């Protein structure tokens, strides 16, 4: 059995480390218990050294507050001062209850007896002064007050003498206690050094045998951590734990080599697929933007041409010519191949042409208000964004009597706000939510009248172009009507 135990200690490193740690813990615990017990007595004695001076200073503080309250009452006769006097008197008597009550041959204890007697006299005379003052006997109150102040002066002198005597004695006690504590500290240091030398020697002998094979493993592991997998295998056939670790490490290295080859191959394939996916996304976004751009309702062309024909019959050629120029500018803007985006100024110019055409059709039934700062707006947005919104205001948002459409632009630090408002009946909450949450600008089968399709077209193109959902909002005006709010990034 003894041979088996020795064999286990030789091969089982966990058991050897466990035994070493247990012995070290026992030795350290014993040394600390001895050291703590030695130092505890010395520190308790040092901690109690100046307790008497602290108590005496507490009495002096309360006594000073009592005298101040008494003086205030004798001068001003306020309720606060008499209440403060009784409060601090009680605190002073309570804190002085430990003082010597009878004469003694010990100098400090006899001095405590004198202080105690003077305290009693001070409280007696001060209380008599208060009683006389409350009875309006000013002559007696003044006499007792002077006596109490005499006792107070003597009391301060005696307390100062007592404090000095206590300091002298406590200093002697502190010096002796400190000397004893330092001797305990030196002895503790000697014990700690001895114990730690013993523990370090024992742990060194035990761990030196364990760490020798582990250093080789650590060196190989460090090379593997730096992506160097061309390391030699251990081929250790020992039955101990180190042999098990070496064989496991060999298998791990072989597996890593195989996995690295597979990972590189897979990474190359994933990079190729990722590049193709990004290219497809860009093509899809461009195609979707262009498809949404081409969904503007073409029936407006016919209404405009009819209006131009009627005007040509009714009026002279100049006005008809200008009207037709505005119509031409409007359609030229739609069919020109300048890309899917335009500046805000270009969109505003198109709105001006459109509003002129519509005012010819409807006359005074439409009032258009434009509020912009006299500067250029070069920020880009999807083409045909503002005109469909103005068209929607005219089509669905005007009252029967007279329609008012207002477009206002506010330039902020990080964004440009474009507000297009009307004075119509506004949107129902259900329709507003349906339009803002729609993901496609293609009319559904149940949407026979196409209500909201133009707005969804504009919203979809804005969100695709700016890659954000808060670029467009629909707000109900307080006086009635609707405001389309566009937040264009000012970059």
N, C-alpha and C positions, 0 to 999 in steps of 0.2 A: 504493500500500500504506500509505503514511503517512497519507493522507486517510482510509482505511478504519479505521485504528487510532484516529485522533482521533474519528471518528464513533462507534466502539464505546465509547470512554471517555465520550463525551457521553451516550449512551443507556443504557449498561450500568452500573448503579449498583453491582452486585456487584463488577465489576472495579475500579471506582474505590475502593470501600471496601477491597478486598483489597490494592491497591497502597499505599494510605495506611497500612494496618495493617502491611504488610511493612516499609515504610520506618521506621515508628515502632519496630517490634521491633528492627530492625538498630541504630538509634541507641541505644535503651535497652540492648540487649545490650552494645554497645561501651562505653557509659558504666559499666555495672555491672562489666564485666571489668576496666576500668582501676581503678575504685574498690576492688574486691575485692582486686586484686593489691597495691595500695598499702597497704591496711589489714592485709592478711595478714602482711606482714613486720613491721609495727609490733606487732601483737597477739602474734605468736610471740615476739618479743623481750621484751614485757611479761610473757607467761606464764612465761618462764624466769627471771624476775628473782629470785624468792624460793624457787627450787627448792633452793638450798644450805641455807637455813634450815630448810626442811621435812625434808631429810635429816638435818641435825644434831639436830633435835627427835626424829626417829625413833630415832637412836642413844641419846639421853638417856633415852627411854622404856624401851627394851630394857635399858639399863644399870641403871636404877632397879629393874626387875623382877629382874635378875640379883643385885643387892646384897640385895634383900629375900629372895630364895630362899636365898642364902648365909647370911644372918642366921638364917633359920628353921632351916636345917640345923645350924648351929653351936649353936643353942639346944635343938632338939628331936630332931635326927638322924632325921628321918622319910624314908621312901622318896619321898614326893611332893615334898618340898623339894629333895632332890638331883636328882631327875628334872627339876624345874622349873629348877634352876640350870643344868644342862647345856643345856636347851632354849633359855633366854634368852641364855646365853653364845654359842651358835652363831648366834642371830639378831643379836646385837650385833656379832660379828666379821664377819658377812656384810654388814651395813648399813654398817660402817666401812671396808670394803675400798677405798673410793675416796679415803681420806685420804692426804695427802702422806707419802711414805716416807723422804724425805731432807730435810736442812736447805735453806732457800731464803732469798733476799734479800727476797722478797715477804712482807709482814707476815702476811697471812692464811694463805698457804701454810706459812710457818714455824710459825704457831700450830697449824695442822692437824698438822704433824710432831710438835709437843710433845704434843698430845692423843693422837696415835697411839702415842707412846712410853709415855705414862701408862696407856693402855688395855692395852698389852702387859704392863706391870708389874702392873696390877691383876689381870689374868687369871692371871699367873704366881703371885702370892702367894695369890690366892683358891684356885687349884687345889692349891697346896701345903697350904693349910689344910684343904681337903677330904680330901686324901690322908692327912694326919696324923690327922685326926679318924676316918677309917675304920680307921686303924691303931691307934686308941686312944692316940695320943701327944698328950695334952691340952696339954702344955707347948708343943710345936712348933705345934700347931694354933692355940693362942691367939696365939703370936707372929706367925705368918703372917697370921692374921686381922686383927691390929692393923695390920700393914703394908699389907694390902690396903685397909683402911678409910682409912688415911692417903693412899694412892694415889687412893682414891675421892673423898676430899674435895678433893684437889688437882685431880683430873680434872674435877669439877663446876665448880670455879672457872675452870679453863682453857676449858672448853666454854662457860661463860657469856661469858667474854671473847671467844672466837671467834664466838659468836653475835652479840654486839654489833658486832664488826668487820664481819661479813657483812651485818648489817642496815644499817650506815652505807653500805657500798659498794653494796648492792642498792638502797637508797633513792636514791642518786645515779644509778644506772643506770635505775631506774624513772622518775625525774623527766625524764631526758633522753629516754627512750623515750616517755613520755607527751606531752612537748612535740612530738616528731616525729609521734606519732599524731594529736594535735589539729590539727597543720598539715595532715596528710593528710585529716582529717575536713573541715576548712574548704575545702580544695581540692575534695574530693568534693562538698560542698554546692554549691559554685559550678558544678561540672560538671553536677550534677543539675538545678539551676535553669535553666541555659542549655539543656540538652537538652529539658527538659520545656516550656519556653517555645517552643522551636522545634517540638516535636511538637504542642503545643496549637494553635499558629498554623496549622500545616499541616492538622491534623484539622478545625479550625474552618472553614477555607476550603472543605474538601471536603464536610463534613457539612452546612454551611449550605445549600448548593445542594440536597442530598438531602432535608433535613427540611422545606423550605418546602411542597412538595406533601403531604408526609406529615402535617403539622400539620392540614391540612384533613380528611384521612382520619381522623385521630385524633379530631377534634372530632365528626365524624359518628358514628364508632364509639362514642364515649362516650354520645351521645344514644340510640343503638340499645341499648346496655347497660342504660340506664335505662328500657327499654320504650317509647321514643319512636320509633315507626316512620314518623312523618310527616316524614321528612327529605327534602331535595331530592336528586335524583340528580345525579351528576357529569357524565355525558355526555362524558367525556374520550375523544378519538379519537387520542391520541398513540400512536406505535408502541413507545415505551419501556416499561419495566417498571411505571412509575407508571400509565401508561395502561391496561395490562393489569389492574393492581390495581383501578383505579377502575371499569372495566367489570365485573369480577368482583363488586365490592362492590355495584354497581347491581343485578346479577342476584340477589345474595343478599338485598338489601332487599326486592325484589319477591316473592321466594320466601317470605321470613319473613312478609310481610303476608298471603300466601295461607294459610300454615300456621297463623298465629295464629287466623285466622277458623275454620279447621277444628278446631283444638284446643279453642277455646271451645265450639264446637258439640258436639264429642265429650265434653268434660268434663261438660257439662250432662246428656247422655244417661247417662254413667257414674254420676253422682251419683244420678240417678233410679233406675237399676238397683240401685245399692248400697243405697239406702234400702229398696227392695222386698225385696232379698235378706236384709237384717237383720230385716225384719219377718217374712219367711218362716221364718228360723231360730228366732226367738222362738216363733212359733206351733208349729213342729215340736217344739221342746224341751218346750213345755207339753203338747202332745198326747202326746208319747212318755212324759212323766212320768205323766200321767193314765192312759195305757194300761197302763203297768207297775203302777200302783197297783191297778188293777182285776183283776189276775191272781192275787190271793190265793185259795187253794184253798177253795171253799165247803163241801166235804164235812165240815169240822169242825163245822158247825152241827148236822148230823144226829147225830153221835156225842155231842155235848153234850146235846142234847134227850133222847136215849135214856137217858143217864146220869141226867138229872134225873127222868125217869119212873120208873126203877128205884128211885131214892132216895126218891121220894114214896111208894112202896108199902112200903118197908122201914122208914122212920124217921118221926119226928114232923114236924109242919108247920114248926116254927121253923127247923130246919136246912135243910129243903127250900126255905123261903122265902129264906134268905140265899144259898143256892146259886143259886137262880134270879135273885136280884138281881145276883149277880156275872156270870151269863151275860148278863143284860140289859145291864149296863154294858159288857161286852165287845163285844156286837154294836152297841150304840148308838155306841160309839167308831168302829166301822167305817163306819156308814152316815151319820154326821152330816156336814153340808156345811160344814166349817170350812177348806177348802183342802187342798192336798196336803202341808202341812208341819205339824209339831207340836213342842212343846218336849220336852226330855229328861225332865222331870218327868212330862208327860202319857204318854210312852211307858213310863216305869217303872210308872205306875199301871195301865196296860193289862197289863203283864207280871205285876203282882201279881194281878190278876183271873184271868188265864190260868193262873197257877201254882196258885191255889186250886182252880180247876175241875179241873185235871189231878191234883192231890193227892187230890181226892174220888174220881176214877176209879181211881187207882193206889195210893192209901194210902201205906204206909211204903216202898214201892218207890222213892219219889222224895224226895230231900232238897234243898231249895233254900236257897242261902246268898246273902245280899245285903249287899255292902260298899259303903256310900256315906257321904259326909260329910253332917252335918246342915245342909244349906244348899240353896237353890233352884238348879236348873239350868235357866236360861231359854234356853239355846242351842237353835236350831232345827235340825231334820233332817227328812227325808222321813217322812211318816206311815206307820205299820205297818212300822217297821224292826227294832225290838228283838224284838217278839213272834215273827215268823217265825224269827229266829235261835234263840230259846229252844225253839220248836217243833221245829226241826231237831235240836237237842241231845237232846230227848226221843225223837224218832222214830228217829234213826240213831246217837246217841252214847252210849246208856246200856248198862251191863253188865246181865247177866241177874239178878245178885243184888240190887244196889241202885244206883240212879243218883244221882249228885251233880252238881247244876248250880249254878254260882256266877256271879254278875254283880257286877263291881267297877268303880267309877268313880274315876279319878284326875284331878285338875284341875291342869294345868301352866300355864305362863305363856302360851304361844301355842296350846295345844290341850287338849282334854279326851279322855282315853283311856277307852274303854268296853271291858271284857273280859268275854266270855261264854264260860265253860269247862264242859266235861263230863269224865267219867271213862271214856268209852267207848273204842272201838277206834281212833278217829281216821280220818283220810283217807289214802288211798294217794297217793303223789306224783303219779301220773298224773291222778287225779280232782281233786286240788287245783289242778294246773296247768290242767286243762281248765276248771274253774269260774272261776279268776281271769282267764283269757284270753278267756272267752266274751264276745261282743259283743252277744248278743241273749238276752232272757229267755223267748223262745218255745221250747217243747220241740221237739226234732228227732224225726224219724221213728224213728230207731234208739234213742231214749231212751224205752223203753216204760214204765218205772217212774217216769219223771220225776225221777230222782236228780239233785239239784243245781239244779233249776229255781227253787225258792224262794230259794236263796242267790243265784243269778244275778239274780233279780228285785231283791233287796235291793242287791246290788252295783251293778247298772245304775242304779238310782234314786239311790244315794249319789253315784256318779261324775257323773251328769248334774246333780245339784243343786249339788255343791261344785266342779264343773269341775276335778277332779284325780283321778289314778288311785291314789294312795297312801292314800286314805281308808279302805280296807278291806284286811285281810290275814287269812290262816289260818295259825295256828301250832300245831305239834305239841307237847304237853306232855311233860316229861321222865318223869313218872310214868304217862304214858298219857293218851289222850284228846286233845281238840282245844280250842283257844281261838280265838274269833272276836275280832279286834282292830279297833276303830273309832277313827279319829283325827278328832275333830270340831274344826274351827278355833274357837278361843276368841276370838271377835271381838264 
